[in-house]
Amino acid sequence: MEVSQNMARAGTLVDVFETGAANFADRAAFESFGACLSYSSIADHARAIASGLQRLGLQKGDCVAIMAPNVMACAPILFGVIAGGFVLAPVDPDASPQDLAAQLNESGARVIFVLETSAHILCEAVENLETLERAIIIAPGDLIGWRGFFANVTVRRLRRRVKPYTLFATLPFGSFTEWGAGEPPKPVEHTPDDVAMWRYAGAGQGGVRLAHRALLAEMAQAGSGLHEPGIGELATTSPALAHDQPVSNPAALILCWLSMWSIGAKQILLMDARDPFDAIKAFRKSPPDLLALSPALYSALAGGKALSGIDLSRLKACASLSAGMTADIAERWKAATGVDITPVDSGAKGLQDLLHD
């Protein structure tokens, strides 16, 4: 499948979303804590989110923020916000209260989806917020069925990642999506020049508004890497990409969340970049074709016997989409797996470099 040509034909990210949902309906789209959801299931949840936001009174062009690491709920939020005609503001899940307040105020966000592990940060920022009206609280195990109970227990009680917080005007994510599913979203006219989302390059820096056209151009440039010899067949075999980078990472947004959806890939979501045990369990269940991990996770996995018993025979390419990659980490990973790590600093050229290293 020629990704760059598909992007050239697509008018907006909504077209990318709907085309992927239709073409790959029965394929596994995302895997989290061992549970998989298909493209059609993600699309259904996304439409429920779009409808719910509309029913809350949001209008086309209103801003909706998301502050979460890689959990299943992130995918339908990403596509639901955009399909509903809203503007997405992705926030680093580890942002300081000051940076969070600055980004929400600059973007004019009216609603924020926040994972409960970051809710205490929002709590500290609340008194400085100017436009926010409601927070929708995500649990790590939302949308993954019975496995969600164990995911929540692990994160809340065993790892103690949820700090105390008190917030008003909140809704649980599960209740919100059930409510939104009560009626279909209202049709929205989308154009390539509509603003799709905000992009923040780092802490303390102002944001940039990006139109659908600009994001599609980045996807098209990145997608040209799928034509490289030995790699092009991945686009027709539903490759599995494991990554630990949230939608707030610009390179990950283009290379993982959006581009992989456009080719029918399965994305294995690793919630905690600091915990190699989740990655080991995920790789044993679903051997990856591609990896896009943080330097800390590559380092942890390349040490000792962490990778013993894991089938990495399908692994074609590895990327680092965040700062901190060192020669030592790359060398240890290459010695352990035989695959190089390609540092990727920009989503505009990243997949090309990732797959042609």
N, C-alpha and C positions, 0 to 999 in steps of 0.2 A: 504494500500500500504506500503510495507516494504522499507522505505526510505534508511536505511543503506545498504540493499542488492542491491538496485538500484544504489547507489553510487559506490558500489564495482564493479558492472558491467560496469559502465560508464568509458570510457577511458579518457575523457577530459571534461572541462566545456562546450565546444561546443556541446558535446553529450547531456549534461544536458539541454542546451538551445534548441536544435533541438527536443529532445524527449518531453520536456514540450510543445513546440509550436505545435507539432503534436498531442499529447495525449489530450490536453486541449484547442484545437483551439478556440472553441466557448465560453469558460468560460471567465468571467471577470477576468483580471489579475491585473490591477492597477486602483485605483480611486484617482482622484486629483481634488480639488475644485468642487466636485459633479459630475465630468465626469468620465466615465469608458472607458477603452480600453481592448479589448480581447487579449488573448494570440497570436492569429494569427496577430492582428494589431501591437502589440509590436514587433513581429518577423519581420514583413514587414519593420517597421521603422528601426529595428536593421540592417537588411540587407542593407538598403539604406545608413546607416551610415558607414557600413563596405566598401561598394562600394565607397562612397564619399572619405573616407580616402585613399583608394587605388588610386583613381583618382587624389588625391593631390600629389601622388608620394611616399607615405609611403610604406615601405617594411615590411615583416614579422619580428617581433622582435622589431620594432620601438615603442617608448613609446608615449602614449596619456594620458593626464591628464584630470581629471574632478574635478571641484570645484563648488559644488552646494549642497544646502539642498534638501529636498524631493520634487521634482516636477516631472511631468510625463516624461519629457525628459530623466531623469536619467536612467530609465530602459532600453530603447533601446540603450543608449550610453554604458551602462555596457556590454550588450550582443553583441552589434555591434562591439565594440573595440576588444573583445575577439574572436568573430567569424571571424573577419578579419585577425587574426593572430598577432594582436598587443598586447602590454603590457600596462595594465591600471595602472595609478598612481592616486589613489584617494587622494584628498587634502581637509583638513578641510575647509569648507566654511568661517570660521571665523579666518583662519590662519593669522598671521602677514605677512607683506611684506617680512620680513627677512626669516621667515620659508618657505614661498611660494617659494622664490628664491632658497633657499637651496634644497628643495625637487625637484623642476623642474630641477635644474642643476645636482643633483645626479642621477636622473632617466634618464636624457637626453631627456626629453619630447620635441617633435617637434610640437605638437598641444595640445591646452587646450580647453575643453568645460567649460565655466564659466557662472554661472548665473549672470545677470546684477547687482544683489545686492552685488556681490563680485568683480565686474569689477574694482572698484576703488583700491582695494588691488593689483590686477594684475598691474594696471597702476603705482602704487608706486614701484613695484618690477621690472619693465621692464628693467631699465638700468643695472640691475645686472644679467640678464638672459643670458645664454650662448648658448642654443640650440633651444629655442622656436622660431618657424617660423610663427605661426598663432594662433589666438584666435577665437573660434566660440562662439558667444554670445547667451545665452539661455534667453528667457523671461519666467516668471512664468507660463504664460498661453499657452505656446507652446504645441501643440498636443491635446488640449482639446476643439477644436471647438469654438462655440460662447461663451462658458463660459470663454474662455481664455481672451476675451476682458475685462470682469469684473474682472478677477483675476489680470490682468496687471494694471488696474485702481486702484484696491485696494492696491496693493503693491507699485506702483509708486507714486500715488497721495494722497491716504488717509493715508497710513502708512509711506509714504516717506522713503522707505527702499533703494531706488536707489540713490546713491551719484554721483555727477558729475565725469566723467572720460573721458580721451582721449586716444584711442588706435588705432594703425594702423594695417594693415594686419588682419582685422577682417571680419567675415561672420556672418550674422544672422542664427540662427539654422534652422529656417523654410526654408530659401532659400537653405541652405546646404543639408538638407534631400531631398528636391525636386530634386536638382541636382543629388544627389547620387542615387535616385530612377530611374534615366534615364537609367541605365544599371545594370544588376545583378553583385554582387561581384565575383571576380575571385576565383576559388577554391584554398584553402590553406590546406596543409597537417599539421595536428596537432598531437603532441605526448604528452603522460602524463608528460614527463620531460621538455616540453617547459615552459618557464616562462610565467605566466599569468598576474601577477600584483605585484606591490610594496605594502608593508605594512609599515605604520608609526605608532609607538606606542604613540607618543605625540610630543609636540612642542620641537624643538631643538634636537630631536633624529634622528639618521640615520635610513635609511630604510632597509628593508629586501625583497629580491626578492623571490616570492613564485611560485612554479610550479603548473600546473594543479593537479598533483598527491597529493600535500600537501593540497590544498584547498578541493579536493574531500574527503580526509581522515577526515578533520575537519567536513565536511558536514555529512559524514557517522556516525561519533561519535555523533554529535549533533542530527541527525535524529533518533537515537535509542530511544529518549524520546517519539516518537510518538507511541510506542508500549504499553505505560502505560495504565492500565485499565481506561476506561471512556474517554480516549483521542485518542486512536487509530482510532476510527471512523471518526475523523476529516479529516484524510487523504483521505477519500472517499466522503466527503460531501462539498468540496470546502469551507473551513473555511475562515473567514475574519479576517485578522490581521491588526490592526491600529498601525502605528509607526511613530516616528518623528526623526529617526536616519538616517543620510546620509550614502552613501556607504563608506565614509572614516572612519566610525566606524567599527573596525574589527569584533566585535561580531554581529553587525547588518548586515554586509555583508554576514556572514555565516548563521545566524539564520533567517533573514528576506529576503533579496534580492535574495539569492540563494536557500536556503532550501524551502522557501515557493513556489518558482517557480517550484521546483521539485515535489511538491505534488498537484499542481493545485489550490493553495489558491488564494484568492483575497487580495491584499495589499492596504490598505487605507493610502495614503501618507499625512502626516501632515507637511506642509512646515515650520511652525514657532513654535518651541518648547516653545517660550515665550508667545504665544497667545492662551489662552484656547478657545476663541470663534470659531476658525476654527475647533478645535476638537469637540466641542459641536454640531456644524452644521453637521460634518461628522458622528458622532455617531447617530444623529437623522435620517439621511438618511440611514445609513448602520450600524446597531448594530453589534459590533465586537464580535468574539469568543475569540480572543487573543489580548492583548495589550503589546506593548514594547515602553514605553515612558520615557522621561527624568524625573528626580526627580522634576524639576521645574514645569513641566506640571502636574504631579500627584498631587503636592501640590496645584496648582491653581484650579484643578478640584475638589479636595476633600474639598475645602473651600466653605462655604456658601451654596447656592442653585444651584450651577453650574450643578449638575447632575440630578436635578429634571426634570421629564418629559422625561428622556432618558431610553430606554429599555436596561438594562444590564443583562437580564435573560439568555442570551446565553454565557456570559463571563465565560470562563473556567480557564484562567490563565493570570497573569500579570508579566511582567519583567521590570527591569530597566537595560538598557544597557550602562549607562554612570555613571560617578562618582557623588557623592553628595547625595545619598539616605541616609536618616536619619530615626531613629526609630519613630520620631514624624510623619513624612510624611507617613510612612508605616502604623502606627496605625490609622491615620485619614482616609487613603484610605480604610483600612479594615473595619472601622466603617461605612463608607459611602456605601461600595459595598459588603462587606462580602468576598472579595477575597484578598489573600495575594499577596504581591509584592516580587518576587524573584530577588535579585541582580545578574546580570550576568557579570562577568569580562572577560570571555574567550569564544570565539565562539566554541572552541573545545568541551566543555561540556555543553554549555549553554542551548540548547533546552531540554536536559535531565532534568536539574534542573528546568527549567521553567515549564515543564509539569508534574513534579512529586513532586512539592513542597507540 
